[in-house]
């Protein structure tokens, strides 16, 4: 198994109305980990703690084999962050921004910056406040690349983009992890994006990590049975991850299609999407 660029171990953060509870998560080098969960599940809190923007109560966060608390400026520069709100100075142009960024970052690559601006059709002299959302996102990712990041953390960075801009950004991310020294943690509600590019899926629900699995294994092994109440009663409790009783059928989420199909050959097992898995964890019931 590959070494992790990020390791989160038994992380706990308590608020008056919410708790990030004993969370463990890993991001291997050369991979993209998709972080999914409903609003309020704890994704943003987890990212803030990883970035050192919020304190933890218990647990450990390690990046580049160094405790988050001990990262120096050089290591911090290897972390690139792209948020949905894209807080770039609106009155600056991309050219103005370069003059500031080259004084901020020890490893700023000006040649790469202008090459990527040209490749991605980002105007040099237009004020950033007049950019489309897609252009702002692309500029944010260019900046992360050009201060020689090895670890990218993206929070809802493809939401609200048109399909062409989203596709360009997904291709940039795939290109980034072709270098196995790099890795990405990508929090997104757009699970179809994660199905395209993620290597692993981590699902957080009510402050707890429900699973972190290889995406291909997750989509291959999990399945959905749609059956009658009578058929549902015949399924062993141990085979049911979650179930939902609807007016016209019962839906049963399972985690081992081959095993369940061999036990109940008459039942039809359908493939599932990440959205369907999340829906059944969130809306379904446990036996």
Backbone as JSON, one array per atom type, in Angstrom:
{
  "sequence": "XXXXXXXXXXXXXXXXXXXXXXXXXXXXXXXXXXXXXXXXXXXXXXXXXXXXXXXXXXXXXXXXXXXXXXXXXXXXXXXXXXXXXXXXXXXXXXXXXXXXXXXXXXXXXXXXXXXXXXXXXXXXXXXXXXXXXXXXXXXXXXXXXXXXXXXXXXXXXXXXXXXXXXXXXXXXXXXXXXXXXXXXXXXXXXXXXXXXXXXXXXXXXXXXXXXXXXXXXXXXXXXXXXXXXXXXXXXXXXXXXXXXXXXXXXXXXXXXXXXXXXXXXXXXXXXXXXXXXXXXXXXXXXX",
  "N": [[0.85, -1.21, 0.0], [0.45, 2.28, -0.75], [2.33, 4.99, 0.67], [1.01, 7.55, 2.81], [0.29, 10.93, 1.99], [-1.22, 12.59, 3.52], [-2.32, 11.94, 6.77], [-4.9, 11.36, 8.94], [-5.71, 10.76, 12.21], [-7.87, 9.39, 14.49], [-9.32, 11.77, 15.04], [-10.89, 14.32, 16.86], [-13.28, 16.85, 17.32], [-15.06, 19.04, 19.22], [-18.09, 20.8, 19.31], [-20.74, 22.92, 20.59], [-23.07, 22.05, 19.39], [-22.35, 20.06, 17.66], [-20.2, 17.35, 16.73], [-17.1, 16.33, 15.56], [-16.16, 13.17, 15.21], [-13.84, 11.03, 16.3], [-12.37, 10.68, 13.88], [-10.74, 9.11, 11.2], [-8.57, 9.18, 8.42], [-7.0, 8.79, 5.25], [-4.78, 10.0, 2.72], [-3.3, 8.74, 0.04], [-0.09, 9.07, -1.59], [0.02, 10.11, -5.01], [-2.67, 9.9, -5.56], [-6.24, 10.63, -5.82], [-8.51, 11.55, -3.44], [-11.86, 11.49, -2.85], [-13.99, 13.37, -0.89], [-17.03, 13.01, 0.59], [-20.38, 13.86, 1.67], [-23.36, 14.89, 3.4], [-24.64, 18.31, 3.7], [-23.39, 19.9, 6.57], [-22.25, 17.65, 7.62], [-19.63, 17.57, 8.41], [-17.49, 17.99, 6.72], [-16.3, 20.51, 6.02], [-15.37, 21.36, 8.51], [-13.48, 19.38, 9.06], [-11.63, 19.87, 6.97], [-10.79, 22.46, 7.67], [-9.41, 21.92, 10.06], [-7.37, 20.25, 9.1], [-6.0, 22.15, 7.61], [-5.06, 23.77, 9.58], [-6.66, 25.83, 10.43], [-8.53, 25.61, 12.35], [-8.77, 24.43, 15.7], [-8.12, 21.2, 17.1], [-9.64, 18.83, 19.38], [-8.8, 16.28, 20.1], [-6.57, 13.72, 18.81], [-4.56, 13.21, 15.77], [-2.99, 14.96, 13.09], [-1.18, 14.49, 10.26], [1.03, 15.63, 7.81], [3.01, 15.14, 4.99], [4.53, 13.43, 6.54], [4.96, 14.89, 8.83], [3.88, 16.43, 11.82], [0.9, 18.36, 11.74], [1.03, 20.66, 13.34], [3.7, 21.28, 13.34], [4.56, 22.05, 10.85], [6.71, 23.79, 8.68], [7.34, 26.94, 6.9], [8.23, 26.25, 4.33], [7.2, 23.65, 3.95], [4.48, 24.18, 4.28], [4.02, 25.65, 1.97], [3.88, 23.68, 0.12], [1.35, 22.83, 0.14], [-1.57, 23.28, -1.53], [-4.51, 25.22, -1.79], [-7.89, 25.37, -2.7], [-10.82, 27.02, -2.56], [-14.42, 27.16, -2.75], [-15.42, 29.79, -2.71], [-13.37, 31.37, -3.63], [-11.33, 33.53, -2.96], [-9.9, 35.82, -4.33], [-8.22, 38.92, -4.99], [-10.39, 41.27, -6.26], [-9.89, 43.62, -7.75], [-7.47, 43.27, -8.89], [-5.46, 42.28, -11.71], [-4.49, 39.3, -13.54], [-1.82, 39.65, -14.12], [-1.03, 41.66, -12.26], [-1.4, 40.16, -9.98], [0.59, 38.23, -10.13], [2.89, 39.71, -9.47], [2.56, 40.09, -6.76], [2.4, 37.46, -5.78], [4.88, 36.33, -6.36], [6.49, 37.44, -4.47], [5.48, 36.35, -2.19], [5.77, 33.54, -2.16], [8.26, 31.1, -1.75], [8.93, 29.3, -3.72], [7.88, 30.17, -6.11], [6.88, 29.9, -9.49], [7.24, 31.7, -12.1], [7.41, 31.51, -14.88], [6.01, 29.15, -15.44], [3.51, 29.97, -14.51], [2.66, 32.0, -16.35], [2.64, 30.48, -18.66], [0.61, 28.59, -18.1], [-1.57, 30.32, -17.77], [-1.85, 31.19, -20.39], [-2.33, 28.72, -21.7], [-4.8, 28.03, -20.62], [-6.42, 30.04, -21.36], [-6.7, 32.41, -19.82], [-7.23, 35.79, -19.3], [-4.74, 38.4, -19.23], [-4.91, 41.08, -18.47], [-7.41, 41.72, -17.59], [-9.66, 42.6, -15.0], [-9.98, 40.64, -12.05], [-12.44, 40.54, -10.78], [-14.2, 40.66, -12.84], [-14.1, 38.24, -14.03], [-15.47, 35.08, -15.1], [-17.0, 32.49, -13.04], [-15.8, 30.04, -13.61], [-13.35, 30.83, -14.75], [-12.18, 32.07, -12.54], [-11.87, 29.87, -10.83], [-10.1, 28.3, -12.34], [-7.89, 30.01, -12.34], [-7.28, 30.03, -9.6], [-6.47, 27.36, -9.27], [-4.27, 27.3, -10.99], [-2.56, 29.01, -9.56], [-2.11, 27.44, -7.27], [-0.72, 25.31, -8.43], [1.58, 26.66, -9.29], [3.0, 27.53, -7.1], [4.33, 25.31, -6.51], [2.93, 23.2, -5.28], [2.41, 20.06, -3.66], [0.38, 18.77, -2.48], [-2.94, 19.08, -2.94], [-5.86, 20.65, -1.74], [-9.18, 20.78, -2.22], [-12.23, 22.41, -1.97], [-15.39, 22.02, -2.83], [-14.83, 22.98, -5.41], [-15.65, 22.68, -8.03], [-18.3, 23.23, -8.15], [-21.21, 24.8, -9.48], [-20.1, 25.38, -11.95], [-19.94, 25.56, -15.55], [-20.32, 22.76, -17.86], [-18.06, 22.6, -19.59], [-16.01, 24.11, -18.35], [-15.82, 22.67, -15.96], [-14.92, 20.21, -16.91], [-12.4, 20.93, -17.91], [-11.12, 21.59, -15.5], [-11.2, 19.16, -14.1], [-9.55, 17.65, -15.75], [-7.13, 18.99, -15.34], [-6.67, 18.29, -12.68], [-6.37, 15.51, -12.84], [-4.07, 15.44, -14.4], [-2.27, 16.53, -12.58], [-1.93, 14.54, -10.6], [-0.58, 12.64, -12.02], [2.05, 12.8, -11.51], [3.56, 11.03, -9.09], [4.39, 12.03, -6.68], [2.55, 13.75, -5.85], [-0.77, 14.58, -4.57], [-4.36, 14.65, -3.98], [-7.02, 15.97, -2.05], [-10.35, 16.06, -2.42], [-13.21, 17.67, -1.82], [-16.58, 17.4, -2.55], [-19.92, 17.97, -3.77], [-20.67, 17.08, -6.17], [-20.98, 14.2, -7.23], [-20.7, 12.78, -9.56], [-18.44, 13.85, -10.74], [-16.49, 12.85, -9.02], [-16.79, 10.15, -9.48], [-15.64, 10.05, -11.95], [-12.9, 10.78, -11.58], [-11.8, 10.17, -9.03], [-9.74, 8.14, -6.89], [-10.21, 7.02, -4.44], [-13.0, 6.96, -2.17], [-14.18, 8.77, 0.53], [-16.58, 8.79, 2.99], [-18.37, 10.92, 4.98], [-20.54, 11.24, 7.71], [-22.72, 12.79, 9.86], [-20.54, 13.65, 11.4], [-18.87, 11.43, 11.52], [-16.62, 9.15, 9.95], [-17.9, 7.01, 7.69], [-17.01, 5.19, 5.81], [-13.93, 4.59, 4.04], [-13.01, 3.81, 0.92], [-11.6, 2.15, -1.96], [-12.6, 3.6, -4.97], [-13.4, 2.12, -7.27], [-13.73, -0.45, -6.21], [-15.74, 0.05, -4.36], [-17.94, 0.78, -6.02], [-18.17, -1.55, -7.43], [-18.61, -3.58, -5.52], [-20.72, -2.77, -3.83], [-24.32, -2.78, -3.9], [-27.81, -2.57, -4.9], [-30.81, -3.81, -3.8], [-34.08, -4.19, -4.92], [-37.1, -4.93, -3.67], [-39.96, -6.91, -2.53], [-41.91, -6.57, 0.53], [-42.12, -9.09, 1.69], [-39.97, -10.51, 0.51], [-37.91, -9.0, 1.57], [-38.02, -9.64, 4.29], [-36.83, -12.11, 4.28], [-34.15, -11.71, 3.96], [-31.0, -11.9, 5.48], [-30.08, -10.2, 8.47], [-27.37, -9.48, 8.7], [-26.58, -8.98, 6.12], [-27.6, -6.59, 5.34], [-26.95, -3.26, 4.81], [-28.21, -0.69, 4.85], [-31.73, 0.11, 4.73], [-34.67, 1.11, 2.91], [-38.06, 1.69, 3.17], [-40.39, 2.1, 0.81], [-43.45, 3.32, -0.77], [-44.06, 1.52, -2.79], [-42.1, -0.43, -2.89], [-39.33, -2.1, -1.24], [-36.1, -0.91, -0.65], [-32.82, -2.09, -0.53], [-29.64, -1.61, 0.63], [-26.6, -3.13, -0.03], [-23.32, -4.54, 0.7], [-21.77, -6.46, -0.48], [-22.01, -7.75, -3.32], [-21.61, -10.2, -4.74], [-21.59, -12.2, -2.75], [-24.16, -11.87, -1.61], [-25.79, -12.29, -3.83], [-25.3, -14.98, -4.34], [-26.44, -16.12, -2.1], [-29.11, -15.41, -2.31], [-30.4, -16.14, -4.95], [-32.66, -15.53, -6.47], [-33.18, -12.86, -6.22], [-32.95, -9.61, -7.66], [-30.11, -7.67, -8.16], [-29.08, -4.44, -8.37], [-26.62, -2.23, -9.86], [-24.99, 0.51, -8.09], [-24.8, 4.09, -7.63], [-22.54, 6.6, -6.3], [-24.08, 8.64, -5.19], [-26.48, 7.24, -4.63], [-25.62, 5.43, -2.7], [-24.88, 7.2, -0.62], [-27.42, 8.38, -0.16], [-28.88, 6.23, 0.92], [-27.45, 5.67, 3.26], [-27.93, 8.06, 4.61], [-30.75, 8.54, 4.56], [-31.8, 6.04, 4.93], [-32.58, 3.13, 7.03], [-31.19, 1.22, 9.77], [-30.98, -2.27, 10.48]],
  "CA": [[0.0, 0.0, 0.0], [1.24, 3.49, -0.87], [2.45, 5.87, 1.83], [0.07, 8.66, 2.8], [0.74, 12.31, 2.08], [-2.01, 13.07, 4.67], [-2.9, 10.94, 7.67], [-5.72, 11.87, 10.04], [-5.89, 9.63, 13.12], [-8.72, 9.52, 15.69], [-9.5, 13.21, 15.22], [-12.15, 14.73, 17.49], [-13.49, 18.27, 17.53], [-16.39, 19.19, 19.83], [-18.79, 22.07, 19.4], [-21.93, 22.77, 21.43], [-24.16, 21.39, 18.66], [-21.8, 19.14, 16.66], [-18.92, 16.73, 17.1], [-16.32, 15.52, 14.62], [-16.03, 12.1, 16.2], [-12.89, 9.93, 16.13], [-12.23, 10.57, 12.43], [-9.47, 8.69, 10.61], [-8.63, 9.35, 6.97], [-5.68, 8.84, 4.63], [-4.67, 10.35, 1.3], [-2.03, 8.19, -0.45], [0.61, 9.74, -2.68], [-0.37, 9.73, -6.35], [-4.1, 9.57, -5.61], [-7.29, 11.61, -5.54], [-9.51, 11.06, -2.49], [-13.09, 12.27, -2.84], [-14.65, 13.46, 0.42], [-18.45, 13.27, 0.36], [-21.25, 13.88, 2.83], [-24.39, 15.92, 3.3], [-24.33, 19.58, 4.37], [-23.36, 19.78, 8.02], [-21.71, 16.34, 8.03], [-18.31, 17.75, 9.02], [-16.43, 18.11, 5.71], [-15.59, 21.79, 6.13], [-14.66, 21.35, 9.79], [-12.31, 18.52, 8.88], [-10.67, 20.57, 6.12], [-10.22, 23.56, 8.45], [-8.43, 21.37, 10.99], [-6.22, 19.82, 8.29], [-5.28, 23.35, 7.19], [-4.63, 24.53, 10.75], [-7.54, 26.99, 10.62], [-9.35, 25.32, 13.54], [-8.07, 23.55, 16.63], [-8.74, 19.9, 17.4], [-9.64, 18.44, 20.79], [-8.0, 15.06, 20.23], [-6.17, 13.1, 17.55], [-3.34, 13.65, 15.09], [-3.0, 15.26, 11.66], [0.2, 14.44, 9.76], [1.18, 15.92, 6.38], [4.42, 14.91, 4.62], [5.15, 12.75, 7.69], [5.23, 15.89, 9.87], [2.66, 16.87, 12.49], [0.35, 19.62, 11.24], [1.46, 21.76, 14.21], [5.14, 21.54, 13.17], [4.9, 22.35, 9.45], [7.36, 25.08, 8.47], [6.85, 27.69, 5.73], [8.55, 25.52, 3.11], [6.24, 22.56, 3.81], [3.15, 24.76, 4.07], [3.91, 26.07, 0.57], [3.61, 22.5, -0.7], [-0.09, 22.58, 0.25], [-2.37, 24.23, -2.3], [-5.9, 25.21, -1.32], [-8.85, 26.04, -3.58], [-12.15, 27.02, -1.99], [-15.52, 27.52, -3.65], [-15.66, 31.24, -2.76], [-12.32, 31.92, -4.5], [-11.05, 34.86, -2.42], [-8.82, 36.54, -5.0], [-8.54, 40.37, -4.99], [-11.16, 41.56, -7.46], [-9.37, 44.74, -8.54], [-6.2, 42.87, -9.5], [-5.42, 41.46, -12.91], [-3.59, 38.15, -13.37], [-0.45, 40.19, -14.14], [-0.82, 42.27, -10.94], [-1.36, 39.1, -8.97], [1.9, 37.59, -10.21], [3.87, 40.53, -8.76], [2.38, 39.83, -5.33], [2.64, 36.05, -5.45], [6.3, 35.98, -6.44], [7.11, 37.86, -3.2], [4.9, 35.55, -1.1], [6.13, 32.13, -2.18], [9.68, 30.82, -1.97], [9.11, 28.45, -4.91], [6.99, 30.65, -7.17], [7.37, 29.64, -10.85], [6.6, 32.71, -12.94], [7.33, 30.99, -16.25], [4.89, 28.19, -15.45], [2.29, 30.75, -14.3], [2.23, 32.63, -17.6], [2.34, 29.41, -19.62], [-0.71, 28.03, -17.78], [-2.57, 31.34, -18.1], [-2.04, 31.14, -21.84], [-2.93, 27.43, -22.07], [-6.18, 27.95, -20.15], [-7.14, 31.22, -21.89], [-6.99, 33.39, -18.76], [-6.72, 37.1, -19.75], [-3.71, 38.96, -18.35], [-5.14, 42.46, -18.05], [-8.8, 41.87, -17.17], [-9.77, 42.52, -13.54], [-10.48, 39.33, -11.62], [-13.86, 40.65, -10.42], [-14.98, 40.51, -14.07], [-13.94, 36.87, -14.51], [-16.52, 34.1, -14.8], [-16.61, 31.61, -11.94], [-14.87, 29.05, -14.12], [-12.03, 31.46, -14.9], [-11.62, 32.26, -11.19], [-11.44, 28.56, -10.33], [-8.89, 27.9, -13.07], [-6.79, 30.84, -11.85], [-6.92, 29.53, -8.26], [-5.72, 26.11, -9.42], [-2.97, 27.68, -11.55], [-1.74, 29.53, -8.46], [-1.7, 26.3, -6.45], [0.31, 24.58, -9.19], [2.8, 27.44, -9.54], [3.88, 27.61, -5.91], [4.92, 23.97, -6.41], [2.18, 22.35, -4.35], [2.37, 18.61, -3.84], [-0.88, 18.3, -1.92], [-4.04, 20.01, -3.19], [-7.11, 20.48, -1.01], [-10.2, 21.53, -2.94], [-13.53, 22.34, -1.29], [-16.48, 22.4, -3.73], [-14.22, 23.86, -6.42], [-16.29, 22.53, -9.35], [-19.74, 23.5, -8.06], [-21.66, 26.0, -10.17], [-19.38, 25.61, -13.2], [-20.53, 24.94, -16.73], [-19.67, 21.47, -18.13], [-16.75, 22.74, -20.24], [-15.06, 24.54, -17.32], [-15.63, 21.55, -15.04], [-14.1, 19.2, -17.58], [-11.02, 21.45, -17.93], [-10.55, 21.51, -14.16], [-10.98, 17.74, -13.79], [-8.36, 17.22, -16.49], [-5.98, 19.55, -14.63], [-6.44, 17.5, -11.46], [-5.83, 14.22, -13.27], [-2.69, 15.68, -14.82], [-1.49, 16.81, -11.37], [-1.57, 13.3, -9.88], [0.29, 11.77, -12.81], [3.29, 12.8, -10.72], [3.19, 10.28, -7.88], [4.75, 12.78, -5.47], [1.43, 14.64, -5.58], [-2.05, 13.96, -4.19], [-5.47, 15.6, -3.89], [-8.24, 15.73, -1.28], [-11.37, 16.82, -3.15], [-14.55, 17.65, -1.24], [-17.5, 17.81, -3.61], [-21.27, 17.43, -3.84], [-20.9, 16.58, -7.53], [-20.38, 12.86, -7.14], [-20.34, 12.31, -10.9], [-17.03, 14.23, -10.93], [-15.66, 11.91, -8.26], [-16.82, 8.86, -10.18], [-14.73, 10.14, -13.1], [-11.47, 10.99, -11.34], [-11.3, 9.78, -7.7], [-9.24, 6.78, -6.64], [-10.84, 6.58, -3.19], [-14.12, 7.75, -1.67], [-14.37, 8.8, 1.98], [-17.93, 9.29, 3.25], [-18.55, 11.39, 6.34], [-21.97, 11.39, 8.02], [-22.91, 13.17, 11.26], [-19.25, 13.77, 12.08], [-18.12, 10.18, 11.55], [-16.29, 8.53, 8.67], [-18.62, 5.74, 7.55], [-16.08, 4.31, 5.12], [-13.03, 5.07, 3.0], [-12.79, 2.64, 0.08], [-11.27, 2.39, -3.36], [-13.85, 3.9, -5.7], [-13.81, 1.02, -8.15], [-14.22, -1.54, -5.36], [-17.01, 0.51, -3.8], [-19.0, 0.7, -7.03], [-18.31, -2.95, -7.86], [-19.07, -4.46, -4.45], [-22.02, -2.34, -3.31], [-25.44, -2.96, -4.8], [-29.13, -2.19, -4.38], [-31.9, -4.76, -4.04], [-35.44, -3.64, -4.88], [-37.84, -6.16, -3.41], [-41.21, -6.81, -1.78], [-41.75, -6.71, 1.97], [-41.92, -10.51, 2.0], [-38.59, -10.85, 0.15], [-37.04, -8.31, 2.52], [-38.01, -10.39, 5.55], [-36.01, -13.3, 4.12], [-32.74, -11.33, 3.88], [-30.36, -11.9, 6.79], [-29.72, -8.89, 9.01], [-25.95, -9.19, 8.47], [-26.37, -8.6, 4.72], [-28.26, -5.3, 5.09], [-26.26, -2.06, 5.3], [-29.33, 0.2, 5.14], [-32.9, -0.17, 3.9], [-35.71, 2.14, 2.83], [-39.38, 1.18, 2.8], [-41.16, 3.04, 0.02], [-44.84, 2.9, -0.96], [-44.21, 0.48, -3.8], [-41.04, -1.43, -2.8], [-38.29, -1.9, -0.23], [-34.77, -0.84, -1.23], [-31.85, -2.61, 0.43], [-28.24, -1.38, 0.26], [-25.72, -4.23, 0.4], [-21.91, -4.21, 0.5], [-21.06, -7.58, -1.11], [-22.98, -8.23, -4.32], [-21.41, -11.6, -5.09], [-22.02, -13.02, -1.62], [-25.61, -11.77, -1.46], [-26.43, -12.92, -4.99], [-25.21, -16.44, -4.19], [-27.37, -16.53, -1.03], [-30.5, -15.14, -2.72], [-30.29, -16.09, -6.42], [-33.87, -15.03, -7.13], [-33.26, -11.4, -6.08], [-32.22, -8.79, -8.63], [-29.24, -6.7, -7.52], [-28.71, -3.4, -9.34], [-25.45, -1.43, -9.48], [-25.33, 1.76, -7.4], [-23.93, 5.26, -7.76], [-22.13, 7.17, -5.01], [-25.26, 9.35, -4.68], [-27.43, 6.28, -4.06], [-25.03, 4.92, -1.45], [-25.05, 8.27, 0.37], [-28.84, 8.54, 0.15], [-29.34, 5.15, 1.79], [-26.85, 5.88, 4.58], [-28.51, 9.24, 5.25], [-32.2, 8.42, 4.69], [-32.2, 4.67, 5.24], [-32.59, 2.65, 8.41], [-30.4, 0.03, 10.06], [-31.7, -3.34, 11.18]],
  "C": [[0.88, 1.25, 0.0], [1.24, 4.29, 0.44], [1.48, 7.03, 1.69], [0.78, 10.01, 2.81], [0.03, 13.01, 3.25], [-2.52, 11.88, 5.46], [-3.64, 11.67, 8.79], [-6.05, 10.67, 10.92], [-6.72, 10.04, 14.33], [-8.98, 10.99, 16.04], [-10.88, 13.5, 15.81], [-12.16, 16.24, 17.67], [-14.92, 18.46, 18.04], [-16.85, 20.64, 19.77], [-20.03, 21.84, 20.27], [-23.01, 21.95, 20.73], [-23.66, 20.36, 17.64], [-20.48, 18.58, 17.16], [-18.33, 15.99, 15.9], [-15.74, 14.4, 15.46], [-15.06, 11.0, 15.75], [-12.64, 9.63, 14.64], [-10.82, 10.12, 12.05], [-9.61, 8.68, 9.09], [-7.2, 9.37, 6.43], [-5.77, 9.24, 3.18], [-3.32, 9.84, 0.8], [-1.41, 9.08, -1.53], [0.11, 9.22, -4.03], [-1.85, 9.47, -6.53], [-4.98, 10.8, -5.44], [-8.3, 10.95, -4.61], [-10.69, 12.01, -2.52], [-13.74, 12.21, -1.47], [-16.1, 13.87, 0.19], [-19.22, 13.22, 1.67], [-22.26, 15.0, 2.68], [-23.93, 17.21, 3.95], [-24.39, 19.38, 5.88], [-22.77, 18.48, 8.53], [-20.35, 16.46, 8.69], [-17.18, 17.92, 8.02], [-15.62, 19.38, 5.9], [-14.81, 21.88, 7.43], [-13.38, 20.54, 9.68], [-11.24, 19.23, 8.06], [-10.02, 21.72, 6.88], [-9.16, 23.06, 9.42], [-7.18, 20.9, 10.24], [-5.36, 21.02, 7.9], [-4.76, 24.18, 8.36], [-5.46, 25.76, 11.02], [-8.5, 26.8, 11.79], [-8.57, 24.34, 14.4], [-8.84, 22.25, 16.8], [-8.75, 19.7, 18.91], [-8.75, 17.22, 21.03], [-7.59, 14.59, 18.84], [-4.95, 13.75, 16.92], [-3.62, 13.91, 13.61], [-1.55, 15.34, 11.21], [0.2, 14.68, 8.25], [2.67, 15.85, 6.05], [5.2, 14.28, 5.78], [5.54, 13.71, 8.82], [3.9, 16.28, 10.5], [2.22, 18.22, 11.94], [0.89, 20.81, 12.03], [2.91, 22.16, 13.97], [5.54, 21.85, 11.73], [5.55, 23.73, 9.35], [6.84, 25.74, 7.2], [7.07, 26.91, 4.44], [7.55, 24.38, 2.88], [4.83, 23.09, 3.59], [2.95, 25.2, 2.62], [3.62, 24.89, -0.35], [2.14, 22.08, -0.62], [-0.81, 23.67, -0.53], [-3.84, 24.09, -1.94], [-6.77, 25.98, -2.31], [-10.23, 25.89, -2.98], [-13.18, 27.48, -3.02], [-15.66, 29.04, -3.8], [-14.53, 32.0, -3.45], [-11.96, 33.36, -4.11], [-9.81, 35.49, -3.06], [-9.2, 38.02, -5.08], [-9.16, 40.81, -6.32], [-10.59, 42.65, -8.34], [-8.02, 44.44, -9.17], [-6.45, 42.2, -10.84], [-4.51, 40.26, -12.63], [-2.13, 38.61, -13.36], [-0.11, 40.84, -12.81], [-0.59, 41.19, -9.88], [0.0, 38.41, -8.97], [2.94, 38.37, -9.41], [3.79, 40.32, -7.25], [2.82, 38.42, -4.98], [4.12, 35.69, -5.49], [7.07, 36.47, -5.21], [6.62, 37.01, -2.02], [5.48, 34.15, -1.0], [7.6, 31.94, -2.52], [9.9, 30.12, -3.3], [8.24, 28.9, -6.08], [7.63, 30.48, -8.55], [6.63, 30.55, -11.82], [6.42, 32.23, -14.38], [6.15, 30.03, -16.4], [3.55, 28.93, -15.34], [1.78, 31.32, -15.62], [1.92, 31.58, -18.68], [0.95, 28.84, -19.38], [-1.82, 29.04, -18.04], [-2.89, 31.31, -19.58], [-2.76, 29.86, -22.26], [-4.41, 27.37, -21.73], [-6.99, 29.2, -20.49], [-7.59, 32.18, -20.79], [-6.41, 34.74, -19.2], [-5.76, 37.71, -18.73], [-4.12, 40.29, -17.75], [-6.59, 42.75, -17.65], [-8.87, 41.74, -15.65], [-10.47, 41.22, -13.13], [-11.96, 39.4, -11.27], [-14.76, 40.5, -11.64], [-14.82, 39.13, -14.7], [-15.23, 36.08, -14.27], [-16.05, 33.23, -13.64], [-15.61, 30.56, -12.4], [-13.47, 29.59, -14.28], [-11.38, 31.67, -13.54], [-11.1, 30.94, -10.62], [-10.15, 28.1, -11.02], [-7.69, 28.72, -12.59], [-6.34, 30.37, -10.47], [-6.09, 28.25, -8.36], [-4.35, 26.37, -10.03], [-2.04, 28.17, -10.45], [-1.23, 28.39, -7.59], [-0.6, 25.49, -7.14], [1.64, 25.33, -9.16], [3.58, 27.78, -8.28], [4.33, 26.21, -5.5], [4.25, 23.12, -5.33], [2.4, 20.88, -4.7], [1.04, 18.04, -3.38], [-1.93, 19.38, -2.13], [-5.25, 19.64, -2.35], [-8.14, 21.38, -1.68], [-11.55, 21.31, -2.28], [-14.6, 22.91, -2.23], [-16.0, 23.28, -4.89], [-14.83, 23.71, -7.8], [-17.79, 22.84, -9.31], [-20.08, 24.8, -8.79], [-20.95, 26.29, -11.48], [-20.13, 24.98, -14.37], [-19.74, 23.67, -17.08], [-18.28, 21.59, -18.74], [-15.69, 23.12, -19.21], [-14.78, 23.41, -16.34], [-14.71, 20.5, -15.64], [-12.64, 19.64, -17.64], [-10.36, 21.29, -16.56], [-10.29, 20.06, -13.77], [-9.75, 17.21, -14.52], [-7.08, 17.75, -15.86], [-5.63, 18.7, -13.41], [-5.85, 16.13, -11.8], [-4.37, 14.35, -13.7], [-1.78, 15.86, -13.61], [-1.04, 15.52, -10.7], [-0.86, 12.28, -10.77], [1.68, 11.72, -12.2], [2.96, 12.17, -9.37], [3.7, 10.89, -6.6], [3.58, 13.65, -5.02], [0.19, 13.86, -5.14], [-3.09, 15.06, -3.99], [-6.52, 15.08, -2.91], [-9.3, 16.65, -1.86], [-12.73, 16.62, -2.5], [-15.53, 18.18, -2.28], [-18.87, 17.19, -3.41], [-21.55, 16.81, -5.21], [-20.24, 15.21, -7.63], [-20.05, 12.29, -8.51], [-18.9, 12.7, -11.24], [-16.11, 13.24, -10.23], [-15.65, 10.54, -8.91], [-15.88, 8.86, -11.39], [-13.27, 10.09, -12.67], [-10.94, 10.46, -10.01], [-10.78, 8.35, -7.7], [-9.9, 6.17, -5.41], [-12.01, 7.5, -2.88], [-14.17, 7.62, -0.15], [-15.72, 9.47, 2.24], [-18.07, 9.64, 4.72], [-20.03, 11.7, 6.57], [-22.1, 11.65, 9.52], [-21.59, 13.14, 12.04], [-18.42, 12.52, 12.16], [-17.81, 9.72, 10.13], [-16.97, 7.16, 8.62], [-17.77, 4.72, 6.8], [-15.11, 5.15, 4.3], [-12.62, 3.85, 2.2], [-12.3, 3.06, -1.29], [-12.56, 2.57, -4.14], [-14.32, 2.73, -6.54], [-14.36, -0.15, -7.36], [-15.59, -1.2, -4.78], [-18.15, 0.31, -4.8], [-19.21, -0.72, -7.53], [-18.98, -3.8, -6.78], [-20.45, -4.08, -3.92], [-23.11, -2.56, -4.36], [-26.74, -2.6, -4.12], [-30.15, -3.24, -4.8], [-33.22, -3.99, -3.95], [-36.38, -4.83, -4.8], [-39.17, -5.87, -2.71], [-40.91, -6.92, -0.29], [-41.46, -8.16, 2.36], [-40.49, -10.94, 1.67], [-37.6, -10.21, 1.13], [-36.92, -9.09, 3.83], [-37.11, -11.62, 5.47], [-34.52, -13.0, 4.03], [-32.15, -11.26, 5.28], [-29.95, -10.49, 7.18], [-28.28, -8.51, 8.65], [-25.67, -8.72, 7.04], [-26.91, -7.2, 4.4], [-27.43, -4.17, 5.68], [-27.28, -1.02, 5.74], [-30.51, -0.25, 4.28], [-33.87, 1.0, 3.96], [-37.01, 1.49, 2.39], [-40.15, 2.3, 2.09], [-42.57, 2.51, -0.18], [-44.95, 1.65, -1.82], [-43.15, -0.61, -3.72], [-40.17, -1.14, -1.58], [-36.94, -1.92, -0.94], [-33.74, -1.21, -0.17], [-30.44, -2.38, -0.12], [-27.4, -2.51, 0.83], [-24.28, -3.88, 0.02], [-21.11, -5.34, -0.14], [-22.0, -8.26, -2.1], [-22.84, -9.73, -4.58], [-21.91, -12.53, -3.99], [-23.55, -13.04, -1.52], [-26.33, -12.45, -2.62], [-26.4, -14.44, -4.88], [-26.17, -16.95, -3.12], [-28.83, -16.41, -1.47], [-30.55, -15.03, -4.24], [-31.52, -15.53, -7.13], [-33.99, -13.5, -7.07], [-32.43, -10.71, -7.16], [-31.41, -7.74, -7.88], [-28.76, -5.71, -8.58], [-27.41, -2.72, -8.9], [-25.9, -0.12, -8.84], [-24.34, 2.86, -7.77], [-23.52, 5.71, -6.35], [-23.31, 7.91, -4.38], [-26.24, 8.39, -4.0], [-26.91, 5.68, -2.76], [-25.21, 5.94, -0.34], [-26.5, 8.39, 0.81], [-29.31, 7.46, 1.13], [-28.7, 5.21, 3.17], [-27.57, 6.99, 5.33], [-29.99, 9.06, 5.54], [-32.67, 7.03, 5.12], [-32.13, 4.34, 6.72], [-31.69, 1.43, 8.54], [-31.29, -1.01, 10.72], [-31.12, -3.54, 12.57]]
}
